[in-house]
Amino acid sequence: MRTLIVSFIVVLASAATAFAQSYGLSAPDEVHIRQSVEVQWTAPEESGGLLEIRPVGESSGRVNYAYTQGNPQSILAPEAPGDYTIVYIYESEVRASHPLHVVMAEATVTAPATAGAGESIEVPWTGPNSRSDYLTFAERDGAPVRGQSYAYVGNLRGAPASLRAPADPGQYDVVYVTGETILARAPVEVGGIEAVLTAPAEIHAGGAVRVSWVGPENSQDLITFAARDGDRIRGASYHYVGNAGEDDSAILTASETLGLFDIVYVSNDRIIGRSPIDVVEARVEISAPDEVTAWMQFAVNWQGAGNQGDIIQMHRGEADARPATFSYVDPNEGFVTLNAPEEPGAYTLFYFTREGREMARAAITVSPPPAAPGQLLVEQTRAALSPDDAVGVILDASGSMLQRIGDERRIAIARETLTGLVSETIPTGTGFALRVFGHREADSCRTDLEVPLGPLDPAQANSVIASVNAMNLAKTPLGRSIELAASDLEGVGGQRVLIVLTDGEETCDGDAAAAIQHLRDLGWDIRVNIVGFAIDDADLEATFQSWAAIGGGTYFSAADQEELADALSRAVTGPYEIVDPETGTAIASGRPGELVTLPVGTYTIRWGAVNETTATITSGDVTHVTLQ
């Protein structure tokens, strides 16, 4: 019996020793604060363990912990220097331990001695790059200032950080922060800044005003409207100073509300410069023939303070029903062209501002034609463009272009139709540039010139087009993309055609109307055509129509691939004139691919610089003409 008992005790002791030896930890002996520590662990169980870091000598009061979901398992070192113990716990019991000595981490930051309020500065740094470490501004020798510019060092990959100085002048430090601990400081004195604005003292309601400035031009600085000696007016026209040209000027659109206002320079949400401006009553007069023939085109002249977005409509009676015809005003032209309705009778012409205020009206009578009219259909296989001319295309590849029409995504349809445009419609050798947005970064307003201006090489252009794909959540910077067309199409000797292909509204706070007006103000021979793809919002289409009018171009609506191909072709080929051969005056205009109704007779068709042909219109028939 005695021998059996001894043997039994030996067996138990051996089992306990084997059990204890089956648990173990391997980790560095020394790390810096908040360092990610890799711990190699051994245990009979494949999961269910817990790693804790505890102060030395304490059986509880863990500082950090991590469940054993991998091997090795990472655990964050404490933020306070000192001696600790890493323990492995299974079923609430400590099975293994390892000593850990935590020392202070080291970092450096370098910053300029002075900076202007709101100025962006470059900050080189070195540091441990622990989880969520960041650079920011702090009070001089004090704590970080909440709400100030910051940069996570993990996103910088060792590159200098760009930080925006505080808006309030004073003594600050640029600091490297890990957790709640500041590891390094560099002093910066932030000085005050101001801006000087130059603008007219008066503008008519709804008018466009050019503003120039001298200011710090910090990131996100902008020019906008404010109440006289008061706060910025939210929703008013504005312009980021970084989007200006070399002359540091921009065009703003005044409200139609009369009164005393300021144009202000805003930096870091602070107004640092003002220029007073009075918004006064606008006046417009319109004139047109007393009588026009049904179906015929005719001109309505206007004089006065015409603004972008204004519209001239023709109504049967008062302006409380759908207009018989209408056209948006081009502020650069003193007339619009309307198509007389087919139904004879008494009508009224109305001039409305973009906010719907009636400015003028005139009576007009539509008389029946002496004979039933005919129609003209002009077709053109290639645009009348020369190597001195240029076509610029802005392609929307934002997230909405991933939606489907039938079995194909919108972006795939856009690629196919653009391929046809550069292969079959735009003559080889014509100047060509392609700008795309939405295809490179999600949640971004980035816009990229993918094909710089040069003679069109269809194969090269199609290779780039084929590589474009829409990106989910990417935004729609229409205004910024149109602004950049000023540099994209610079140096062209002949005419310029800019085509904006989009399926949605501006989402980057740009001002496309002002950008288009700026292109016209350059004095170029330019047409800005807007192609709306799968647009089901009538108000948005009206906005696009007004933009095209400002740009001396046309808005084209396309619901599917066939309509998109037709719209792009017509946007490039340009308009032609229909001329009365007896008087030599243009009586109508049209675009290839669209029917134009005309009285019976023979007409001259003019297109391009020197091209013309004749067409005879017969009652009730469609006359086909192909432009070569």
Residue, then its C-alpha position, 0 to 999 in steps of 0.5 A: m500500500r505504501t508503494l502505491i501511494v508514493s507512485f500516485i503522488v509522483v504521477l500527480a506531481s508530474a501532471a502538474t508540472a506538465f500542465a504548468q509548462s504548457y503555458g508561456l509568454s514571449a515579449p520584449d522586456e522594454v518598450h516605449i509608452r503606447q507602443s504596440v507590443e507583440v506577445q507570443w503565447t502558448a497554451p493548450e487552448e486555441s482560444g478563450g485566453l486574455l492578455e493583460i498589462r498590470p502594474v508590478g505587484e498588483s493582482s488586478g487593475r489592468v491597464n490594457y488588455a487584448y483577447t487572444q485572437g491571433n498569435p502573436q497578439s498585439i497589445l498597447a503599452p501603457e501611457a505612463p512609464g514604469d514597471y509592469t507585468i504582462v499576464y495570460i489569463y484563462e478561466s479567470e486564473v493567471r497561467a503565465s506572466h512576463p515582465l515589461h519595462v515601459v520608458m518615455a517615447e521620443a519625438t521631434v517637431t519643426a515649425p516656422a517661428t511665425a505664421g499668419a492667422g489661418e495660414s497653412i504651414e509645413v511641419p516636419w516631424t519624427g516620432p513613435n507613430s503609435r496608434s492615433d498619434y497626431l500633430t496639432f496646436a497647443e497653448r504656449d507650454g500648455a494643452p492642445v487647443r480644441g478645434q484646431s487643425y490637426a493631422y494624424v501622423g499615421n496618414l502622413r507616412g513620414a511626410p511633413a504635415s500641413l497644419r492651418a494656424p489658429a484664427d486668433p493671433g497669439q503664442y502657440d506651440v505645434v505639438y506631437v501628441t500620443g494619447e494625452t501626452i505631448l512628446a514634442r513642441a515647437p513654438v509658433e507666433v501667430g500674427g493677425i491678417e487682413a485683406v483689401l477688397t476692390a469692387p463697385a459701390e453699386i450693382h443692380a439686383g441679381g447682377a454679376v459683380r467682379v471683385s479683386w482682392v489682396g489677402p493671405e489666400n489661405s486654404q479655403d479662404l473665400i469671397t462672398f456677401a455679408a450684411r452691412d457691417g454684419d455677418r456673412i450671408r449663408g447661401a449667398s454667391y461665393h468664390y474660393v480665392g484659390n480658384a481665381g486666375e492670375d489677376d486675383s479676381a472673381i465674379l459674384t452674383a448679387s441677390e435680388t434683395l435690395g439694400l446695403f451689403d458688404i462684399v467680404y473676405v473670409s479666412n478661417d471663418r473670420i471676416i478680415g476685409r470688407s467693401p460696401i456695395d448697394v444693391v439697387e433696382a434693375r430695369v429691363e425693356i423688351s421689344a419684338p415684332d408686333e406680328v410673327t408667322a406661326w412656326m417661324q423663328f423671331a428675335v426678342n430684343w432686350q435692354g437693361a440689367g439682364n442677368q444670368g438665369d433670366i428668361i423670356q417666355m411667350h404665353r397665351g394670355e397671362a403667365d400662369a400656365r405653361p409657356a408656349t415657348f421660352s429662351y434663357v437670356d445670355p447676358n452677353e447678347g441683347f436678344v434671344t431667339l424664339n420659335a413662334p407656336e403653331e397656333p395663331g392668336a394673341y400672345t404676351l412676351f414676359y421677361f422674368t428674373r431667375e427668382g421669378r420677378e416680372m421685369a417687362r412684357a410686350a404683346i405679340t400676335v401669331s398669324p397663320p402661314p400662307a401655306a402649310p409649312g414644311q420641315l428641314l432635317v440637316e445631318q452632318t457626319r463630322a463636325a465643321l472643325s479645323p486644327d485651329d479649333a478645340v473641343g474640351v470634354i468634362l466627364d462626370a464619373s461620380g458615384s451616381m454614374l454607377q447606376r444602371i440603365g437597363d443592363e449597363r451602368r451609366i459610366a459604361i454607356a458614357r464611355e461607349t458614346l465618347t469613344g464614338l464621338v472621338s472616332e467618328t464625329i470630331p475630325t482627327g487633328t482637332g484640338f482635344a482635351l478631356r477632364v474627368f472627375g469622380h474616378r480617383e478618390a471617394d468622398s472627394c471633389r478632385t478633378d483631373l485633366e486626363v488628356p491635355l490639349g493637343p491634336l486629337d489622336p483617336a486611339q490615344a483618347n479612346s485608351v484613356i476613355a476606356s480606363v475611366n470608371a466611376m467611384n462610389l461616393a465620389k462627388t460632383p465638382l462641376g463649377r471647379s471643373i468648368e473653371l479649370a477649362a480656362s487653362d485646359l483650353e488656353g492657347v487655342g487660335g480658333q473656336r472652342v467647344l466645351i461639353v459638360l456631360t453629367d448626370g447630377e447636380e453640383t455637390c462641391d459648393g462650386d459656382a458653375a454659372a460664374a465659371i461659365q461667365h468667366l470663360r465668356d469674359l475671356g473674349w474667346d469664341i467659345r460655346v459651353n454645351i451641357v449634356g444632362f444624362a438620365i436627369d429626372d429633375a425638371d428644376l435641375e434641367a432648367t438650371f442646366q439650360s440657364w448655364a448653357a445660355i450663359g455659355g452661348g451654347t445649348y442644353f441637351s437631354a439624354a435618357d439612354q445610350e442612343e439619345l446620349a450619342d445623338a446629344l454629344s454629336r449635336a453638341v460638337t457639330g454646332p449650329y447652322e444658320i438658315v438665310d433668306p437668299e433675297t435679303g441675306t439675313a438669317i431668319a432661323s437657326g438649327r442643329p444637325g439632327e433636329l427638325v426645323t419647321l419653315p414656311v415654303g420657299t428656298y433657303t441658304i444653309r450656312w455653317g462653319a466659316v465659309n460653307e453654305t448650300t441651299a434647301t427647298i422647303t415644300s408644304g407638308d414634306v421633310t427636306h433632308v440636307t447633309l452637310q459635308 
